Amino acid sequence: MSELQTATPGPGTALSSASTALALPLVLVADADADSRVRRARQLQSRGFRVSIARTAFETIVKASCHVPDLILVDGSLGDSDVQETTHLLAMCPATAHIPVVRLTSGRRIPARLLSGVAGRCG
């Protein structure tokens, strides 16, 4: 899985398709477990989201600042202190303070109601 998973048009696709793909909500998934990252990314992509992946707390902060996602999902596999510090730093940074951050329980699926809320807010 690449660093930034996006729904991008193929060669020869109209420019309107590219702008439509970029209009899809972007979700940053911060998860230290490789299997969980892949499973969650597929779940999000099947629901029409673009997905960016972070493997560490530091990578989460950098990607959130650069890509400014619509939602950040932080898995408990990063460790309690890393999750708390990451959440605090994201809330303190003016570029990321507005982004909702949701802590997920390790190994669990992303709740459908959460995804519906993000899609409705961004659509």
MMTF fields as JSON, N, C-alpha, C and O atoms, coordinates in Angstrom:
{
  "mmtfVersion": "1.0.0",
  "mmtfProducer": "UNKNOWN",
  "numBonds": 491,
  "numAtoms": 492,
  "numGroups": 123,
  "numChains": 1,
  "numModels": 1,
  "chainsPerModel": [1],
  "groupsPerChain": [123],
  "chainIdList": ["A"],
  "bondAtomList": [4, 2, 8, 6, 12, 10, 16, 14, 20, 18, 24, 22, 28, 26, 32, 30, 36, 34, 40, 38, 44, 42, 48, 46, 52, 50, 56, 54, 60, 58, 64, 62, 68, 66, 72, 70, 76, 74, 80, 78, 84, 82, 88, 86, 92, 90, 96, 94, 100, 98, 104, 102, 108, 106, 112, 110, 116, 114, 120, 118, 124, 122, 128, 126, 132, 130, 136, 134, 140, 138, 144, 142, 148, 146, 152, 150, 156, 154, 160, 158, 164, 162, 168, 166, 172, 170, 176, 174, 180, 178, 184, 182, 188, 186, 192, 190, 196, 194, 200, 198, 204, 202, 208, 206, 212, 210, 216, 214, 220, 218, 224, 222, 228, 226, 232, 230, 236, 234, 240, 238, 244, 242, 248, 246, 252, 250, 256, 254, 260, 258, 264, 262, 268, 266, 272, 270, 276, 274, 280, 278, 284, 282, 288, 286, 292, 290, 296, 294, 300, 298, 304, 302, 308, 306, 312, 310, 316, 314, 320, 318, 324, 322, 328, 326, 332, 330, 336, 334, 340, 338, 344, 342, 348, 346, 352, 350, 356, 354, 360, 358, 364, 362, 368, 366, 372, 370, 376, 374, 380, 378, 384, 382, 388, 386, 392, 390, 396, 394, 400, 398, 404, 402, 408, 406, 412, 410, 416, 414, 420, 418, 424, 422, 428, 426, 432, 430, 436, 434, 440, 438, 444, 442, 448, 446, 452, 450, 456, 454, 460, 458, 464, 462, 468, 466, 472, 470, 476, 474, 480, 478, 484, 482, 488, 486],
  "bondOrderList": [1, 1, 1, 1, 1, 1, 1, 1, 1, 1, 1, 1, 1, 1, 1, 1, 1, 1, 1, 1, 1, 1, 1, 1, 1, 1, 1, 1, 1, 1, 1, 1, 1, 1, 1, 1, 1, 1, 1, 1, 1, 1, 1, 1, 1, 1, 1, 1, 1, 1, 1, 1, 1, 1, 1, 1, 1, 1, 1, 1, 1, 1, 1, 1, 1, 1, 1, 1, 1, 1, 1, 1, 1, 1, 1, 1, 1, 1, 1, 1, 1, 1, 1, 1, 1, 1, 1, 1, 1, 1, 1, 1, 1, 1, 1, 1, 1, 1, 1, 1, 1, 1, 1, 1, 1, 1, 1, 1, 1, 1, 1, 1, 1, 1, 1, 1, 1, 1, 1, 1, 1, 1],
  "groupList": [{"groupName": "MET", "atomNameList": ["N", "CA", "C", "O"], "elementList": ["N", "C", "C", "O"], "formalChargeList": [0, 0, 0, 0], "bondAtomList": [1, 0, 2, 1, 3, 2], "bondOrderList": [1, 1, 2], "singleLetterCode": "M", "chemCompType": "L-PEPTIDE LINKING"}, {"groupName": "SER", "atomNameList": ["N", "CA", "C", "O"], "elementList": ["N", "C", "C", "O"], "formalChargeList": [0, 0, 0, 0], "bondAtomList": [1, 0, 2, 1, 3, 2], "bondOrderList": [1, 1, 2], "singleLetterCode": "S", "chemCompType": "L-PEPTIDE LINKING"}, {"groupName": "GLU", "atomNameList": ["N", "CA", "C", "O"], "elementList": ["N", "C", "C", "O"], "formalChargeList": [0, 0, 0, 0], "bondAtomList": [1, 0, 2, 1, 3, 2], "bondOrderList": [1, 1, 2], "singleLetterCode": "E", "chemCompType": "L-PEPTIDE LINKING"}, {"groupName": "LEU", "atomNameList": ["N", "CA", "C", "O"], "elementList": ["N", "C", "C", "O"], "formalChargeList": [0, 0, 0, 0], "bondAtomList": [1, 0, 2, 1, 3, 2], "bondOrderList": [1, 1, 2], "singleLetterCode": "L", "chemCompType": "L-PEPTIDE LINKING"}, {"groupName": "GLN", "atomNameList": ["N", "CA", "C", "O"], "elementList": ["N", "C", "C", "O"], "formalChargeList": [0, 0, 0, 0], "bondAtomList": [1, 0, 2, 1, 3, 2], "bondOrderList": [1, 1, 2], "singleLetterCode": "Q", "chemCompType": "L-PEPTIDE LINKING"}, {"groupName": "THR", "atomNameList": ["N", "CA", "C", "O"], "elementList": ["N", "C", "C", "O"], "formalChargeList": [0, 0, 0, 0], "bondAtomList": [1, 0, 2, 1, 3, 2], "bondOrderList": [1, 1, 2], "singleLetterCode": "T", "chemCompType": "L-PEPTIDE LINKING"}, {"groupName": "ALA", "atomNameList": ["N", "CA", "C", "O"], "elementList": ["N", "C", "C", "O"], "formalChargeList": [0, 0, 0, 0], "bondAtomList": [1, 0, 2, 1, 3, 2], "bondOrderList": [1, 1, 2], "singleLetterCode": "A", "chemCompType": "L-PEPTIDE LINKING"}, {"groupName": "PRO", "atomNameList": ["N", "CA", "C", "O"], "elementList": ["N", "C", "C", "O"], "formalChargeList": [0, 0, 0, 0], "bondAtomList": [1, 0, 2, 1, 3, 2], "bondOrderList": [1, 1, 2], "singleLetterCode": "P", "chemCompType": "L-PEPTIDE LINKING"}, {"groupName": "GLY", "atomNameList": ["N", "CA", "C", "O"], "elementList": ["N", "C", "C", "O"], "formalChargeList": [0, 0, 0, 0], "bondAtomList": [1, 0, 2, 1, 3, 2], "bondOrderList": [1, 1, 2], "singleLetterCode": "G", "chemCompType": "PEPTIDE LINKING"}, {"groupName": "VAL", "atomNameList": ["N", "CA", "C", "O"], "elementList": ["N", "C", "C", "O"], "formalChargeList": [0, 0, 0, 0], "bondAtomList": [1, 0, 2, 1, 3, 2], "bondOrderList": [1, 1, 2], "singleLetterCode": "V", "chemCompType": "L-PEPTIDE LINKING"}, {"groupName": "ASP", "atomNameList": ["N", "CA", "C", "O"], "elementList": ["N", "C", "C", "O"], "formalChargeList": [0, 0, 0, 0], "bondAtomList": [1, 0, 2, 1, 3, 2], "bondOrderList": [1, 1, 2], "singleLetterCode": "D", "chemCompType": "L-PEPTIDE LINKING"}, {"groupName": "ARG", "atomNameList": ["N", "CA", "C", "O"], "elementList": ["N", "C", "C", "O"], "formalChargeList": [0, 0, 0, 0], "bondAtomList": [1, 0, 2, 1, 3, 2], "bondOrderList": [1, 1, 2], "singleLetterCode": "R", "chemCompType": "L-PEPTIDE LINKING"}, {"groupName": "PHE", "atomNameList": ["N", "CA", "C", "O"], "elementList": ["N", "C", "C", "O"], "formalChargeList": [0, 0, 0, 0], "bondAtomList": [1, 0, 2, 1, 3, 2], "bondOrderList": [1, 1, 2], "singleLetterCode": "F", "chemCompType": "L-PEPTIDE LINKING"}, {"groupName": "ILE", "atomNameList": ["N", "CA", "C", "O"], "elementList": ["N", "C", "C", "O"], "formalChargeList": [0, 0, 0, 0], "bondAtomList": [1, 0, 2, 1, 3, 2], "bondOrderList": [1, 1, 2], "singleLetterCode": "I", "chemCompType": "L-PEPTIDE LINKING"}, {"groupName": "LYS", "atomNameList": ["N", "CA", "C", "O"], "elementList": ["N", "C", "C", "O"], "formalChargeList": [0, 0, 0, 0], "bondAtomList": [1, 0, 2, 1, 3, 2], "bondOrderList": [1, 1, 2], "singleLetterCode": "K", "chemCompType": "L-PEPTIDE LINKING"}, {"groupName": "CYS", "atomNameList": ["N", "CA", "C", "O"], "elementList": ["N", "C", "C", "O"], "formalChargeList": [0, 0, 0, 0], "bondAtomList": [1, 0, 2, 1, 3, 2], "bondOrderList": [1, 1, 2], "singleLetterCode": "C", "chemCompType": "L-PEPTIDE LINKING"}, {"groupName": "HIS", "atomNameList": ["N", "CA", "C", "O"], "elementList": ["N", "C", "C", "O"], "formalChargeList": [0, 0, 0, 0], "bondAtomList": [1, 0, 2, 1, 3, 2], "bondOrderList": [1, 1, 2], "singleLetterCode": "H", "chemCompType": "L-PEPTIDE LINKING"}],
  "groupTypeList": [0, 1, 2, 3, 4, 5, 6, 5, 7, 8, 7, 8, 5, 6, 3, 1, 1, 6, 1, 5, 6, 3, 6, 3, 7, 3, 9, 3, 9, 6, 10, 6, 10, 6, 10, 1, 11, 9, 11, 11, 6, 11, 4, 3, 4, 1, 11, 8, 12, 11, 9, 1, 13, 6, 11, 5, 6, 12, 2, 5, 13, 9, 14, 6, 1, 15, 16, 9, 7, 10, 3, 13, 3, 9, 10, 8, 1, 3, 8, 10, 1, 10, 9, 4, 2, 5, 5, 16, 3, 3, 6, 0, 15, 7, 6, 5, 6, 16, 13, 7, 9, 9, 11, 3, 5, 1, 8, 11, 11, 13, 7, 6, 11, 3, 3, 1, 8, 9, 6, 8, 11, 15, 8],
  "groupIdList": [1, 2, 3, 4, 5, 6, 7, 8, 9, 10, 11, 12, 13, 14, 15, 16, 17, 18, 19, 20, 21, 22, 23, 24, 25, 26, 27, 28, 29, 30, 31, 32, 33, 34, 35, 36, 37, 38, 39, 40, 41, 42, 43, 44, 45, 46, 47, 48, 49, 50, 51, 52, 53, 54, 55, 56, 57, 58, 59, 60, 61, 62, 63, 64, 65, 66, 67, 68, 69, 70, 71, 72, 73, 74, 75, 76, 77, 78, 79, 80, 81, 82, 83, 84, 85, 86, 87, 88, 89, 90, 91, 92, 93, 94, 95, 96, 97, 98, 99, 100, 101, 102, 103, 104, 105, 106, 107, 108, 109, 110, 111, 112, 113, 114, 115, 116, 117, 118, 119, 120, 121, 122, 123],
  "secStructList": [7, 7, 1, 3, 3, 7, 7, 7, 7, 7, 6, 6, 7, 7, 2, 2, 2, 2, 2, 2, 2, 2, 2, 1, 7, 3, 3, 3, 3, 3, 7, 1, 7, 2, 2, 2, 2, 2, 2, 2, 2, 2, 2, 2, 2, 2, 6, 6, 7, 3, 3, 3, 3, 3, 1, 1, 2, 2, 2, 2, 2, 2, 2, 2, 2, 2, 2, 7, 7, 1, 3, 3, 3, 3, 3, 4, 4, 4, 7, 2, 2, 2, 2, 2, 2, 2, 2, 2, 2, 2, 2, 2, 1, 6, 6, 6, 6, 6, 1, 7, 3, 3, 3, 3, 7, 6, 6, 7, 7, 7, 7, 2, 2, 2, 2, 2, 2, 2, 2, 2, 2, 2, 7],
  "xCoordList": [0.849, 0.0, 0.895, 1.851, 0.575, 1.405, 1.13, 0.162, 2.0, 1.882, 0.555, -0.069, 0.122, -1.139, -2.015, -1.735, -3.066, -4.003, -5.079, -5.726, -5.274, -6.301, -7.087, -6.601, -8.278, -9.093, -8.761, -9.335, -7.839, -7.399, -7.813, -7.868, -8.099, -8.512, -7.338, -6.184, -7.639, -6.612, -6.295, -6.91, -5.324, -4.956, -6.147, -6.918, -6.283, -7.351, -8.683, -9.672, -8.727, -9.965, -10.147, -9.173, -11.366, -11.668, -11.196, -11.127, -10.875, -10.417, -11.467, -11.119, -12.741, -13.798, -13.728, -14.079, -13.29, -13.135, -12.042, -12.164, -10.976, -9.89, -10.374, -10.049, -11.136, -11.629, -12.658, -12.76, -13.424, -14.371, -13.623, -14.026, -12.546, -11.756, -11.166, -11.156, -10.678, -10.095, -11.149, -10.824, -12.412, -13.487, -13.889, -14.589, -13.453, -13.77, -13.09, -11.959, -13.77, -13.164, -11.878, -11.794, -10.89, -9.611, -9.557, -9.789, -9.251, -9.127, -7.688, -7.149, -7.08, -5.738, -5.886, -6.501, -5.326, -5.378, -4.001, -3.024, -3.929, -2.679, -2.772, -3.561, -1.957, -2.061, -0.703, -0.109, -0.211, 1.096, 1.037, 2.072, -0.161, -0.314, -0.596, -1.58, 0.261, 0.158, -1.155, -1.783, -1.58, -2.83, -4.027, -4.922, -4.037, -5.132, -5.158, -6.234, -3.996, -3.921, -4.55, -5.352, -4.189, -4.703, -6.212, -6.943, -6.679, -8.109, -8.905, -9.95, -8.416, -9.117, -9.083, -10.075, -7.953, -7.865, -8.856, -9.519, -8.964, -9.928, -11.357, -12.19, -11.643, -12.982, -13.331, -14.43, -12.4, -12.63, -12.766, -13.669, -11.885, -11.927, -13.22, -13.767, -13.713, -14.964, -16.157, -17.197, -16.012, -17.07, -16.87, -17.627, -15.857, -15.663, -14.748, -14.832, -13.881, -12.948, -11.57, -11.183, -10.833, -9.399, -8.742, -9.25, -7.618, -6.982, -5.494, -4.801, -5.025, -3.598, -3.246, -4.023, -2.082, -1.662, -0.478, 0.454, -0.527, 0.612, 0.905, -0.011, 2.182, 2.592, 3.044, 3.124, 3.337, 3.845, 3.142, 2.472, 3.312, 2.734, 3.346, 2.628, 4.652, 5.332, 4.824, 4.534, 4.718, 4.232, 2.792, 2.413, 2.008, 0.631, 0.609, -0.156, 1.44, 1.485, 1.953, 1.379, 2.983, 3.51, 2.465, 2.218, 1.853, 0.875, -0.378, -0.959, -0.795, -1.966, -1.682, -2.553, -0.481, -0.109, 0.019, -0.34, 0.521, 0.747, -0.524, -0.81, -1.284, -2.446, -3.761, -4.736, -3.804, -4.991, -6.232, -7.099, -6.299, -7.429, -8.729, -8.732, -9.822, -11.133, -11.368, -12.187, -10.65, -10.793, -9.478, -8.805, -9.118, -7.939, -8.4, -9.045, -8.068, -8.368, -7.067, -6.136, -6.99, -5.768, -6.039, -6.914, -5.297, -5.461, -4.653, -3.581, -5.171, -4.492, -3.168, -2.381, -2.899, -1.636, -0.423, 0.711, -0.661, 0.449, 0.96, 2.069, 0.16, 0.544, -0.148, -0.309, -0.556, -1.331, -0.634, -1.25, 0.636, 1.319, 1.469, 1.333, 1.747, 1.854, 0.507, 0.442, -0.556, -1.885, -2.248, -2.744, -2.006, -2.322, -1.496, -2.029, -0.217, 0.649, 0.28, 0.247, 0.004, -0.376, -1.664, -1.754, -2.649, -3.93, -3.745, -4.336, -2.929, -2.658, -1.969, -2.368, -0.94, -0.213, -1.094, -1.014, -1.925, -2.838, -3.839, -4.189, -4.291, -5.248, -4.593, -5.27, -3.305, -2.597, -2.143, -1.914, -2.015, -1.536, -2.695, -3.713, -2.55, -3.635, -4.032, -5.19, -3.092, -3.397, -4.22, -4.892, -4.175, -4.865, -5.908, -6.618, -6.014, -6.906, -8.371, -9.124, -8.78, -10.178, -10.517, -11.692, -9.512, -9.731, -10.194, -9.523, -11.334, -11.752, -10.762, -10.317, -10.423, -9.52, -10.298, -10.84, -10.353, -11.083, -10.117, -9.384, -10.125, -9.28, -10.059, -11.201, -9.422, -10.033, -9.422, -8.249, -10.216, -9.734, -8.983, -9.441, -7.849, -7.028, -7.831, -8.525, -7.709, -8.314, -9.777, -10.308, -10.447, -11.875, -12.095, -11.254, -13.241, -13.616, -14.006, -14.344, -13.954, -14.368, -15.893, -16.53, -16.491, -17.958, -18.579, -18.131, -19.61, -20.271, -20.862, -20.844, -21.392, -22.001, -20.968, -21.29, -19.729, -18.645, -18.379, -18.223, -18.329, -18.066, -19.224, -19.005, -20.433, -21.601, -21.54, -21.87, -21.116, -21.02, -19.99, -20.224, -18.858, -17.804, -18.243, -18.03, -18.853, -19.312, -20.367, -20.369, -21.267, -22.311, -21.767, -22.258, -20.747, -20.149, -19.34, -19.255, -18.747, -17.864, -18.576, -18.065, -19.724, -20.375, -21.244, -21.836],
  "yCoordList": [-1.17, 0.0, 1.233, 1.324, 2.165, 3.357, 4.305, 4.139, 5.304, 6.271, 7.003, 7.181, 7.425, 8.152, 7.438, 7.447, 6.825, 6.132, 7.116, 7.725, 7.276, 8.186, 7.562, 6.684, 8.02, 7.611, 8.568, 9.653, 8.166, 9.046, 8.472, 7.253, 9.314, 8.849, 8.265, 8.619, 7.375, 6.789, 7.697, 8.751, 7.29, 8.101, 8.257, 7.319, 9.434, 9.682, 10.02, 10.225, 10.082, 10.41, 11.916, 12.665, 12.351, 13.783, 14.486, 13.882, 15.764, 16.569, 16.639, 16.728, 16.602, 16.658, 15.448, 15.555, 14.31, 13.124, 13.335, 12.88, 14.024, 14.303, 15.227, 15.009, 16.244, 17.145, 16.456, 16.761, 15.526, 14.755, 13.887, 13.793, 13.254, 12.4, 13.221, 12.772, 14.406, 15.253, 15.796, 16.204, 15.807, 16.277, 15.224, 15.537, 13.981, 12.931, 13.234, 13.721, 12.948, 13.207, 12.391, 11.231, 13.02, 12.363, 11.974, 12.806, 10.716, 10.216, 9.753, 8.974, 10.243, 9.822, 8.719, 8.925, 7.554, 6.41, 6.241, 5.968, 6.405, 6.226, 4.892, 4.734, 3.934, 2.578, 1.906, 1.895, 1.35, 0.699, -0.737, -1.316, -1.313, -2.699, -2.757, -2.186, -3.442, -3.481, -4.085, -3.536, -5.196, -5.837, -4.93, -4.819, -4.295, -3.383, -2.186, -1.754, -1.648, -0.519, -0.884, -0.126, -2.035, -2.476, -2.685, -2.237, -3.358, -3.627, -2.318, -2.173, -1.389, -0.114, 0.725, 1.36, 0.724, 1.476, 0.923, 1.69, -0.39, -0.99, -0.653, -0.369, -0.683, -0.334, 1.103, 1.37, 2.008, 3.414, 3.612, 4.313, 3.005, 3.161, 2.59, 3.144, 1.493, 0.913, 1.827, 1.709, 2.731, 3.69, 5.022, 5.966, 5.106, 6.298, 7.361, 8.526, 6.988, 7.935, 7.778, 6.685, 8.886, 8.804, 8.508, 8.914, 7.803, 7.371, 7.69, 7.439, 8.249, 8.442, 7.607, 7.53, 6.989, 6.078, 6.653, 7.194, 6.528, 6.886, 5.689, 5.067, 5.372, 4.207, 4.565, 3.701, 5.845, 6.299, 7.603, 8.234, 7.985, 9.243, 10.425, 11.337, 10.415, 11.504, 11.62, 12.719, 10.498, 10.498, 11.028, 11.69, 10.738, 11.235, 12.759, 13.39, 13.339, 14.799, 15.441, 16.434, 14.88, 15.43, 15.337, 16.322, 14.176, 14.005, 14.837, 15.367, 14.954, 15.784, 17.239, 17.928, 17.7, 19.087, 19.319, 20.387, 18.336, 18.48, 18.251, 19.01, 17.207, 16.819, 17.409, 17.458, 17.856, 18.403, 17.549, 17.965, 16.36, 15.462, 15.968, 16.894, 15.337, 15.671, 14.97, 15.416, 13.877, 13.093, 12.366, 11.935, 12.233, 11.453, 10.333, 10.579, 9.107, 7.941, 7.447, 7.111, 7.398, 6.992, 5.688, 5.622, 4.668, 3.355, 3.271, 3.866, 2.534, 2.333, 1.607, 1.607, 0.984, 0.267, 1.2, 0.741, 2.51, 3.473, 3.605, 4.09, 3.179, 3.289, 4.477, 5.525, 4.316, 5.353, 6.708, 7.728, 6.726, 8.017, 8.68, 9.899, 7.902, 8.467, 8.995, 10.051, 8.262, 8.704, 10.007, 10.937, 10.078, 11.295, 12.481, 13.575, 12.277, 13.369, 13.813, 15.01, 12.862, 13.181, 13.986, 15.007, 13.533, 14.234, 15.65, 16.594, 15.797, 17.116, 18.033, 19.185, 17.525, 18.351, 18.752, 19.885, 17.837, 18.161, 19.24, 20.109, 19.182, 20.177, 21.549, 22.572, 21.581, 22.836, 23.528, 24.738, 22.789, 23.345, 24.006, 23.36, 25.287, 25.968, 25.285, 25.361, 24.631, 23.976, 22.701, 22.277, 22.086, 20.809, 20.833, 19.845, 21.914, 21.978, 21.719, 21.223, 22.045, 21.869, 20.443, 20.119, 19.585, 18.234, 17.313, 17.22, 16.632, 15.681, 14.525, 13.991, 14.147, 13.022, 11.997, 12.315, 10.758, 9.689, 8.574, 8.085, 8.178, 7.061, 5.771, 5.643, 4.819, 3.521, 2.454, 2.529, 1.477, 0.329, -0.586, -0.838, -1.076, -1.94, -3.131, -3.816, -3.352, -4.514, -4.395, -5.277, -3.349, -3.199, -2.458, -1.67, -2.723, -2.022, -0.58, -0.248, 0.25, 1.646, 1.668, 1.117, 2.291, 2.329, 3.015, 4.086, 2.398, 2.933, 4.306, 5.158, 4.548, 5.845, 6.965, 8.103, 6.64, 7.625, 8.02, 9.2, 7.02, 7.288, 8.041, 8.896, 7.734, 8.452, 9.92, 10.799, 10.179, 11.557, 12.361, 13.527, 11.755, 12.444, 12.688, 13.772, 11.69, 11.828, 12.922, 13.691, 12.996, 14.008, 15.408, 16.367, 15.524, 16.822, 17.355, 18.566, 16.446, 16.865, 16.889, 17.478, 16.273, 16.13, 17.26, 17.229],
  "zCoordList": [0.0, 0.0, 0.0, 0.77, -0.861, -0.953, 0.207, 0.948, 0.35, 1.435, 1.415, 2.461, 0.257, 0.164, -0.84, -2.039, -0.355, -1.222, -1.632, -0.779, -2.922, -3.383, -4.512, -5.225, -4.656, -5.788, -6.922, -7.018, -7.77, -8.849, -10.189, -10.35, -11.133, -12.45, -13.226, -12.984, -14.15, -14.994, -16.16, -16.316, -16.991, -18.153, -19.097, -19.3, -19.662, -20.617, -19.973, -20.677, -18.665, -17.971, -17.969, -17.899, -18.044, -18.096, -16.833, -15.762, -16.968, -15.847, -14.746, -13.569, -15.109, -14.098, -13.18, -12.005, -13.677, -12.837, -11.802, -10.665, -12.19, -11.25, -10.147, -8.979, -10.486, -9.454, -8.575, -7.386, -9.146, -8.348, -7.351, -6.192, -7.781, -6.879, -5.745, -4.599, -6.043, -5.01, -4.061, -2.946, -4.486, -3.62, -2.592, -1.629, -2.786, -1.822, -0.494, -0.474, 0.622, 1.93, 2.125, 1.722, 2.747, 3.03, 4.502, 5.38, 4.766, 6.132, 6.348, 5.563, 7.421, 7.814, 8.854, 9.901, 8.568, 9.482, 10.103, 9.405, 11.422, 12.169, 12.895, 13.827, 12.46, 12.991, 12.869, 11.791, 13.962, 13.96, 13.435, 13.108, 13.351, 12.915, 11.412, 10.942, 10.664, 9.203, 8.72, 7.814, 9.3, 8.867, 9.121, 8.282, 10.259, 10.614, 9.663, 9.249, 9.316, 8.374, 7.042, 6.497, 6.527, 5.227, 5.3, 4.417, 6.342, 6.51, 6.609, 5.973, 7.392, 7.558, 6.28, 5.923, 5.603, 4.343, 3.328, 2.631, 3.239, 2.306, 2.693, 1.832, 3.996, 4.473, 4.07, 3.584, 4.273, 3.93, 2.422, 1.965, 1.661, 0.205, -0.371, -1.325, 0.194, -0.293, -0.006, -0.653, 0.957, 1.287, 0.562, 0.787, -0.309, -1.125, -0.537, -0.927, 0.388, 0.983, 0.357, -0.056, 0.293, 0.021, 1.361, 2.406, 1.337, 2.583, 2.554, 1.568, 3.662, 3.892, 5.12, 6.072, 5.091, 6.156, 6.913, 6.318, 8.252, 9.107, 10.003, 10.541, 10.159, 10.942, 12.356, 13.229, 12.572, 13.866, 14.255, 13.438, 15.509, 15.984, 15.239, 14.83, 15.063, 14.353, 12.919, 12.446, 12.237, 10.855, 10.791, 9.825, 11.809, 11.871, 11.899, 11.169, 12.735, 12.857, 11.555, 11.108, 10.954, 9.697, 8.589, 7.894, 8.416, 7.341, 7.58, 6.633, 8.827, 9.12, 8.754, 8.223, 9.032, 8.717, 7.218, 6.722, 6.501, 5.054, 4.23, 3.303, 4.566, 3.757, 4.258, 3.508, 5.503, 6.159, 5.836, 5.068, 6.428, 6.155, 6.782, 7.593, 6.384, 6.939, 8.278, 9.081, 8.514, 9.736, 9.994, 9.058, 11.265, 11.643, 12.563, 13.582, 12.197, 13.015, 13.615, 12.883, 14.942, 15.632, 16.368, 17.232, 16.025, 16.649, 17.932, 18.044, 18.888, 20.16, 20.04, 20.987, 18.889, 18.69, 18.714, 18.845, 18.588, 18.671, 20.102, 20.324, 21.064, 22.466, 23.117, 22.492, 24.366, 25.06, 25.091, 24.786, 25.455, 25.556, 24.193, 24.086, 23.148, 21.801, 21.308, 20.679, 21.592, 21.169, 21.872, 21.236, 23.172, 23.924, 23.45, 23.262, 23.258, 22.804, 21.39, 21.103, 20.516, 19.142, 19.12, 18.437, 19.859, 19.925, 20.451, 19.928, 21.482, 22.06, 21.047, 20.881, 20.375, 19.406, 18.225, 17.748, 17.755, 16.656, 17.074, 16.275, 18.31, 18.812, 19.002, 18.897, 19.276, 19.515, 18.23, 18.228, 17.161, 15.895, 15.139, 14.893, 14.769, 14.054, 12.732, 12.323, 12.077, 10.8, 10.963, 10.023, 12.144, 12.341, 13.461, 13.653, 14.184, 15.349, 14.998, 15.835, 13.78, 13.367, 12.947, 12.773, 12.782, 12.272, 13.404, 14.431, 13.229, 14.255, 14.35, 13.334, 15.578, 15.825, 16.636, 17.695, 16.133, 16.796, 17.134, 16.275, 18.4, 18.831, 18.634, 19.074, 17.964, 17.7, 18.596, 18.959, 18.942, 19.696, 18.743, 17.628, 19.171, 18.323, 17.805, 18.555, 16.488, 15.862, 15.506, 14.831, 15.928, 15.645, 14.338, 13.906, 13.711, 12.487, 12.805, 13.941, 11.799, 11.944, 11.976, 11.079, 12.99, 13.069, 11.853, 11.446, 11.277, 10.083, 10.346, 9.458, 11.554, 11.857, 11.816, 11.474, 12.164, 12.103, 10.65, 10.335, 9.773, 8.358, 7.711, 6.853, 8.112, 7.569, 7.964, 7.168, 9.197, 9.662, 8.894, 8.575, 8.595, 7.846, 6.412, 5.871, 5.797, 4.404, 4.297, 3.336, 5.282, 5.278, 5.485, 4.891, 6.331, 6.641, 5.461, 5.257, 4.685, 3.587, 2.242, 1.289, 2.146, 0.85, 0.446, -0.633]
}
